[in-house]
Amino acid sequence: MEVERVQEIASLSMTINSIPLEYIRSENEQPAITTVHGSVLEVPWIDLDDPNEHNVIELVTKASSEWGLFQVVNHGISTEIIKELQQVGRTFFELPAEEKEAYARPPDSKSMEGYGTKLQKEVEGKKAWVDHLFHRTWPPSMINYKFWPSNPPNYREANEKYTEALRKVADKLFRSLSLGLGLKANDLREAVGGDNLQYMLKINYYPPCPRPDLALGVVAHTDMSTFTILVPNDVPGLQVCREGHWYDVKYIPDALIVHIGDQLEILSNGKIKAVLHRTTVNKEKTRMSWPVFLEPPADQEIGPHPKLVDEGNPVKYKTKKYGEYVYCKLNKIPQ
């Protein structure tokens, strides 16, 4: 059965200035109704090159507990590396449909890897205004190059350079948060798999939408990962829920956006919180983003860290294998 891609639906929709019914969200989700207009959130930003490590630790921990979201600057990844990552991803999505379909996620696959549209069980049959490409970029033993585009020719090199630089950022974030929670520097990273921690890249492609007031690129969710580290393009669209209201997030040029995911909330026994967020779309411009989800191996058991549990802070989350957690969340099964 041929799968409808949003990119193709968007081309037709723009000519008739309407979108199919399955992309129109219910009133309690529609961005025009639910967004706080005229107010943009300035989420915390952190200078990772601050020579005062104590300051970085304090800011990362505070932002993780109060927001579940922050932006990092002076992160050590060059503008050239990020631009090349963006360029090769954009080029892939501009290829003819048949070329992209060569990388399609197999219908019976248990992995998320591949080119696709639908990610999880749809609530009320509604669909998100996005196409995507998933593939792992680390560790080498988990990379499946059949999902890495061969066109453009520099796709692999661009992603390898970015991943090499990103790993240093991730290690610093794990160290800072671990120390900030009162653990040893390597405790959090080891608890989620250590050197077997997997880096899953997702390229999101949100085509122009004639009714951005009615559609969502990605519905409200928290990430399943530990950290998610994201590169946006220059088209805003990230929204965060604060006290039950949805706000646009103001981007800082050249910053990386960091989300706290479910696994860190669980490991911290609720001391830090995964951020509830969603994505809006644009009428005139294509929005793209490059999140990398830092994921434990599927058989890694994740639960509250023993050092963060005591009589005053009893266990609040179940311990389960990460693969089971993902299956339950994608299929809307209570955890």
N, C-alpha and C positions, 0 to 999 in steps of 0.2 A: 504494500500500500504506500502510495506516495505521500510524504509528509509535507504539509504546508509550512513554509518558512515565513516568519514575520516580515523579512525583507521584501518578499514578493507581495505579500498582502499590503504592505505599506505603499508600494508603488501604485497599486490599484486604488487604494483608499484616498491617496492624495488627489487623484483625478476626480473623484466623486465627493470629496470633502466629508466623508463619513467613515466609520469603522464598523466591522462586524459586531453583532450583538455580544458574542462571547468575550470580547475585549472591553466591554463597558462594565466597569466595576459597580457594585451596589453603592447606594448613597452614602453609607457609612465608611466607604473607602475612597470615593471620588476626590481627587486632589483639589478641585475647585472648591469643594464644600468643606473638606477636612483640614486644609492647610491654613496656618496662621499667616495671613498676608501682611506684608509691610514689615515683617520682622525676620531677620536672618540670624541664625545662631553662630556666634563666634566660639567654636569649641576650643578647648585648651590646645596650645601648641608647645612643643618641647624642642629645645636645641640639644640634639644628641652629641654635639661637639663641645658642650660645656665642660671645661676642665674640672669643675666641681662635681664629682660623681655623686656625692650625697644629694645635690640639688636635682640631678637627673632622676635618681631613685625616688625621691620624694614626689616629684612632679608626675612621673609615670604611675606611681601607686595611687596618688590622689585622683588623677584623671580616670584611672581604671575603676576606682570605686565609686566616684561621683558621676561619671559620664559613660564609661564603657567605650569611650571613643576619644581619640586625640590625633593631632597631626604632628609629624616630626620634620624638622628642618635641619640643615647641615648634617644629613644622614650618611654622607660619604658616597652616595651613588651619583655619578656624574650626569649632568643634563644630557650629554651625548648618548649615554647608555639608555636612559629613559626614552629619549626621542626615537632611538632605533627600535626599541621594544614596541613603541606605539606605531611606528611606521610599518613594520612588518605585519603587525596585527591588522592594521587598517587595510593594507594591501590584500591580505587573505580574504577579508570580507567583501572586497570589491571585485574578487574573481567571479567568473561565470558560475552559475548555480551548480552545473555538473562537476566542476572542479572541486567545489566545496563539499559536495555530497560524497566524494571519494573518502572523506574523513568522517563520515557520519557515524554516530554512536550506534552500534548494532542493536536492533530492537530487543534482543534477549539478554543484553549485557547487564551484569550486576554492577559494573563500574560506571562512573559518570563520564569517563573519558570519551572524547569525540565531539564532532560538530552536531549541534542539536537545537531544539527549541523548548520542548517540555522537559522540566526537571523533576517535578514532584506531583503527587496527587493533587488535582485541581479542585479547589473549593467551589462548590456550586457550579462546576463546569466552566468557570471563568479562566481566561488565559492571560499571560503576561506579554507585554509588547517588547520582546527581546529574543534574539538568537544568540547562541553562545558556542564557544569552543573550550573544552576542558582537556588538559593533559598534565601529567606529573612532570616536574622539572628536577626533582631531587628526592631520594638519593638515586645514584646511577642504576642500582639494581632494580628499581621500581619504574624506570622510564620505559614507556612503550612508544618507540619512534614512529609507529604507523599512524599515530594521531598528531604528529608534528608535521605541518605542511612543508612540502618540498619547494613550494612556490609561495612567496619570493625565496630565492636561493639563500639569502642571508638570514632566514627565519631562525634556524638552529643556532647560529653563532650569536645572534642578538639575544635570544632567550638564555643561552648559557652564560653570557657576560652578565646579564641582569641577575640571574640566580646566584652567581658567585658573589656579587656585591650584596645581594639581599640577605644572604645567610649571615653576614657580619652584622647587619642591622637586627635580624631576628635574635641572634645570640645576645646582643646587648639588651634587647627588650626583655628576654627571659631572665637574664642576670639581674636587671634593675628591679623587675617585679618580684622576683624570688627574694631578694634582699629586703625589698620594701615590705614584704609580708612576714618578715622575721625568719625566713628560711635561709639555708646555705645557698651560695650563689648558683649552684648547678641543680638544686633540688627540683625546681619546676620543670626544667628541660628534661631531666632524667625521668620524671614521673609521666611524661607524655611520649616517651620513646627514645630520648637521647639522640644518638646518631641515626636512628631509624625513623626519626620524624620525617613525614612526607610533605613535600611542597606541591600543592595542586593549584596550577594556574587556571583561571577562568577568564576568557576574554568575553565581555558583554558587548553586544552590538544592538543599540536601540535606534532604529531608523526614525526619521521624522514621522510624526503622527498628527493627522489633521484635527484630532480631538484630545489634546493633552489634558484637558479638564476632566475627561472621563476615564482615561486609561492609566495603568501603572506599568512601569518597566519591570520592576520586581515588587511583589507584594510585601507587606510588613512581615519581618522575620528577624530572628537572631541567627548568627552564623553557628554552625555546628563545630567549628574548628577551635583551636586554642587562640592564637592571634590570626587575624586576617590583615594583610598589608596590601594597600590598594593604590594604584596609580590611576588618576582620572584623566580625561581629556579636558579641553577648555569649555565644555558645555556643562553647566551645573545640573544637578538632578538628585543628589543625595538628600534625603530627609531623615530626621531623627525625631523620635517621640519623646517628649519631655512633659511629665505630669499630665499625660493623656492627650496632648496636643502635638500636631505635626509641624515641624519647622524646617525651612531650607537651611542647609549648612553652607557657610561661607568658606570657600577654598583659599588656601594660602599658596601662592605660586611656588612651584617646585617642591612642595611638601608631599610626603607620603601620608596617607590616611590609615590609621590603625584602629581596627575594631577588636574589642574583646569578644571572644566566642564562648559558646556554652561550656567547653571543656575546662576553661580557666575559671569560670564561675563555679563549676562543680569542684574542681581541685581546691579552690580557696574556701570552699564550704560557704559560699555566699558573701565573702568579704568584698569581692569585686563582682560586677554585674555585666553580663552580655548586653550589648546595645540593641534595642529594637529600632530597626531602620527599614526604609523602603526607597524605591527609585521612581522618580517621575520622568516624563519624556518631553520632547521639545517639538514644536510645530515646524520650525524651519531647519533645524540642524540635527545631524546624527550625533548621538552621545555614545561614547565608548568608555569602558573602564577595564582595568587589568588587576583584579584582586588575586592574591596568592593566599590560599588557605593552608595554614600550617597544621597538619593533621597527624594524630597518632596512628600507628599501624592498626589495622582492623582488629587484631587480636589483643591489643593493649587494653588492660583493664584500667578504667578511670573512675576514681571516686574521690571524696574529700581527703586531702592529705592528712595523715595521722597527726602531724605536728600542728595542724590548724583546727583540731577537734579537742574539746575538753568539756567539763561539766557545764560551763557557762555558754558554750557554743557547740551543742550536740550535732551529730550527723544530720544534715538536711537533704542529702541527695543519695540516690542509689549508686552503688558501684556496678558498672557493667562494661563489657567489651565495646570499644568504639564502633566496630562494625554493626553491632546490635543497636547501638544508639542511633546511628545514621539510618538504618532500616526503619526503625520506629518513627523517627522524625519525618522522613520523606513520605511515609505511608500514613501519617496522621494517627499513629498508634500511641496511646498514653505511655509515658516513660515510667 
